[in-house]
Amino acid sequence: MKKSGGAADKKRVRRSSGAVANATRDLNSDTPPRKQDAKKDVFQLFAEKVRDHKDLVSRWAVLQETRVEYFRGKDFVSFLKNHSEVKDILELNNNLEVEEIANTLLSKNLLVRCDRVVKTVRPGKKKLSTWPAHLEIFPDQVFSENDAFFAWAFVKRRPLWQTLLSLSWPVLTLAICMFPVYPHRCKLLILYSCAGLLLLILSLLSLRATVFGVLYIILGKRVWFFPNILAEEATLGELFRFWPNKDEEERPKWTTRLFYALVAVLVILLLRHHAPDEAARARYQKRMSNIIDEVLEWSPSLALSGMMEKQPTVINTTEPNNFTGSGKTDSEKEPRVDDEGGETILKQHRDEEMKNMEDTNQHQHQDHI
């Protein structure tokens, strides 16, 4: 019995020692990935810091049906030269060269090297576009400073205000659906605010097109103020950029400018000749004002009361009928004016009464004779 007990103790000791050895091995095997994760986190933080920095010039483009933010290789080199303090995030790797840092980002799939889709100069231009709108993946994923583009391959962290803004969209949708039950003053405020914003946008686009047309015809230059206001890939900051881009295209010929000038004059003359007269303008304005008044003055209580008034009145047969022809009130003699054709009905009713009176007077005159 003792021998069997001693053998069992030895087995337990061996198992415990084996477990300790396995645990130590697991700890030793876990340490390199943690160091690697720490290095990955360092380069991830570096990439996020560089991407959020305002001095690194970047644009948005379409890469395989996906909108990406990208920058040029030479801009990345100049950025790190002017802002060497950003390298402090890399800790032990802060002495690396710019090319080594970029290649590390490429190897960790934080960056993707891209190339322009259109590689030939378009007709009428002197050189390729500085910031192409469509990109494709470059086969050799190595950093280069000359005519190389690099797109960020990680999802940018959204700030708090964007999250709150995305949560407010359902509330805004519900508020739009509840517009008919708003008070009259709120309806007026919303109507005039939307109309003023729409008028501002149309005025801005018209002024922008007018300035472009005048400068194009007179000076032969293409100047678009607010150049990104109609761009789909522009960010919010680029959307309201006022100063136009540099004109990289060739100057148009004087015959082309003269042709467009004649077309503009012809369009203006046609619009002036076929402009609506004052009576038509008044009709359109009255019709539009009537539609707006119907939308603003609608309310559930008025709608329900109108439906109740349209229902036929029920006469109690137990009460004596005192409604005789001579005892009718003026409101019963004349029809109610509830719609747009009420004035016509009232006029016809009065004409019939006049005819009846004339027939009665004529019969009385014949009886007297």
Buried (B, 14 or more C-beta within 10 A) or exposed (E): EEEEEEEEEEEEEEEEEEEEEEEEEEEEEEEEEEEEEEBEEBBBEBBBEBBEEEEBEBBBBBBEEEEBBBBBBEBBBBBBEEBEEBBEBBEEBBEBEBBEBBBBBBEBEBBBBBBBEEEEEEEEEEEBEEBBBBBBEBEEBEBBBEEBBBBBBBEEEEEEEEEEEEEEEEEEEEEEEEEEEBEEEEBEEBBEEEEEEEEEEEEEEEEBEEBBEEBBBEEBEBBBBBBBBEEEBBEEEBEEBEEBEEEEEEEBEEEEBEEBBEEEEEEEEEEEEEEEEEEEEEEEEEEEEEEEEEEBEEBEEEEEEEEEEEEEEEEEEEEEEEEEEEEEEEEEEBEEEEEEEEEEBBEEEEEEEEEEEEEEEEEEEEEEE
